[in-house]
Amino acid sequence: MDPPAPVWVSVRKLLPLGTEILAPRNRAGLRIETELPGLLFEWARREDGGLLGWVTYQLVTADDQWSRPVSHYVPAHLVRRRGPARRQQFGDRRPRTRG
């Protein structure tokens, strides 16, 4: 895709938390959010017909001291397009919600 498309990546589902969640917190450890903003660069077809998206997103430490860009293939069901917020889509005009 040129340019890359802004997307949300379901990182918590991609990198599920294990039993070590009961361990003491490490402030320098990576923070795994439910969803993170990222960029989708391409789609690739799996041999079974499913789709994988090549995405890049940032993993940040719990103390916000550093971040690391991560790029890899992610199953299509864990990627969703990111667009403008509803309040930005309509500007001053509000859509009717009732009768």
C-alpha positions in Angstrom: 0.0 0.0 0.0 1.3 3.4 -0.9 1.0 5.3 1.4 0.7 2.9 4.4 -2.8 2.8 5.9 -3.4 3.8 9.5 -4.8 0.8 11.5 -5.4 -0.4 15.1 -3.6 -3.6 16.0 -5.1 -5.9 18.7 -1.8 -6.4 20.5 -3.3 -8.0 23.7 -4.8 -10.8 21.5 -1.7 -11.1 19.5 0.6 -11.3 22.5 -1.6 -12.8 25.2 -0.6 -12.4 28.9 0.5 -15.7 30.5 0.5 -16.9 34.1 3.5 -14.7 34.9 1.0 -11.8 35.2 1.0 -12.6 38.9 4.7 -11.7 39.2 5.8 -8.3 40.5 5.5 -5.5 38.0 8.6 -4.4 36.1 8.5 -0.7 35.4 11.1 -1.2 32.6 9.1 -4.0 31.0 7.0 -3.6 27.9 3.5 -2.4 28.3 1.0 -4.5 26.3 -2.0 -2.4 25.5 -5.3 -3.8 24.2 -4.9 -2.0 20.9 -2.1 0.2 19.5 -2.0 2.5 16.5 0.1 1.2 13.7 0.6 1.3 9.9 -0.5 -1.4 7.5 2.0 -1.8 4.6 0.6 -4.8 2.7 -1.6 -7.8 2.7 -0.3 -11.3 2.1 -2.4 -14.4 1.4 -1.8 -17.5 3.6 -1.7 -20.9 1.9 -5.0 -21.7 3.6 -6.7 -18.6 2.1 -6.5 -16.3 5.2 -4.9 -12.9 5.1 -2.0 -11.5 7.0 -1.2 -7.8 7.2 2.4 -6.5 7.4 2.1 -3.8 10.2 4.4 -1.6 12.2 3.6 -0.3 15.7 5.4 0.9 18.8 5.9 -1.1 22.0 6.6 1.2 25.0 8.0 0.4 28.4 5.7 0.9 31.4 7.8 3.8 32.6 7.7 5.5 29.1 11.5 5.6 29.0 11.9 4.0 25.6 9.9 2.5 22.8 10.7 0.0 20.0 9.1 -0.1 16.6 7.9 -3.7 15.8 7.1 -4.9 12.3 5.7 -8.3 11.4 2.7 -10.1 9.9 -0.5 -10.1 11.9 -3.7 -12.1 11.2 -6.3 -9.9 9.4 -8.9 -10.3 12.3 -6.5 -8.5 14.6 -6.1 -5.4 12.3 -8.8 -2.8 11.8 -8.7 0.4 9.9 -8.1 3.6 11.9 -10.0 6.7 10.7 -11.0 10.1 12.0 -13.0 10.3 15.2 -16.7 10.7 14.8 -16.5 14.3 16.1 -13.9 15.1 13.4 -15.9 13.4 10.7 -18.9 15.6 11.0 -17.3 18.9 12.2 -20.0 21.3 13.5 -22.8 19.3 11.8 -24.2 16.6 14.1 -26.0 13.6 12.7 -29.5 13.1 13.9 -29.8 10.3 16.3 -33.5 10.4 17.2 -36.7 10.9 15.3 
